[in-house]
Amino acid sequence: MLINKTTAKKRIATNLRRMLDARHWTVADLVRESGEAHNTVYRVFRGENVPDAVTLANIADALDTSVDLLLQESVEKSKTLA
């Protein structure tokens, strides 16, 4: 299923928050581990932009997860729709 940019921004931001919380990481930790620019990661975290494929892959690698999971609809929202 295809998703639009607005949906992608929201999903990535929501999943990033959840994953960072689970690791007790700050956005600064993700910046350091991903090797991405500070502004880039913060804009993705705030849901202001959709990262390019390389940036998204670097963020996923830093979090030891997949790009698919970063783009996945949040579990909480899926449960409320069922």
C-alpha positions in Angstrom: 0.0 0.0 0.0 1.3 3.4 -0.9 1.3 6.2 1.7 1.5 10.0 1.1 4.2 12.3 2.4 2.0 13.6 5.3 1.3 10.1 6.5 5.0 9.1 6.1 6.1 12.1 8.2 3.7 11.3 11.0 4.4 7.6 11.1 8.2 8.1 11.1 8.0 10.7 13.8 5.7 8.6 16.0 7.8 5.5 15.6 11.1 7.4 16.2 9.7 8.7 19.5 8.6 5.2 20.6 12.0 3.7 19.6 14.0 6.4 21.3 11.9 6.1 24.5 12.4 2.4 24.5 16.2 2.9 24.4 16.2 5.8 26.8 17.9 7.8 24.0 17.7 11.5 23.2 17.5 12.8 19.7 21.2 13.9 20.2 22.0 10.2 20.8 20.4 9.3 17.5 22.3 12.1 15.7 25.5 10.7 17.1 24.8 7.0 16.3 23.3 7.7 12.8 26.0 10.0 11.6 23.3 12.3 10.1 23.2 16.1 10.5 21.6 17.5 13.6 19.0 19.5 11.7 18.1 16.6 9.5 17.3 14.3 12.4 15.5 16.9 14.4 13.2 17.7 11.4 12.4 14.1 10.9 11.8 13.6 14.7 9.4 16.6 14.7 7.6 15.3 11.6 8.6 18.2 9.5 10.1 16.3 6.6 10.4 12.8 5.0 14.0 11.8 4.9 15.6 10.5 1.8 16.3 6.8 1.5 19.9 7.0 2.7 19.0 9.0 5.8 16.1 6.7 6.6 18.4 3.7 6.3 21.1 5.3 8.5 18.5 6.1 11.2 17.1 2.6 11.0 20.6 1.1 11.3 21.4 3.3 14.3 18.2 2.0 16.0 18.9 -1.6 14.9 15.6 -1.7 13.1 14.3 -1.7 9.6 13.0 1.0 7.4 9.7 -0.9 7.2 9.2 -0.6 10.9 9.9 3.1 10.8 7.2 3.5 8.2 4.8 1.1 9.9 1.5 2.3 11.3 1.8 2.6 15.0 0.5 -0.4 17.0 -1.6 1.7 19.3 -3.5 3.3 16.3 -4.0 -0.1 14.6 -5.6 -1.5 17.8 -8.0 1.3 18.1 -9.2 0.8 14.5 -9.9 -2.9 15.0 
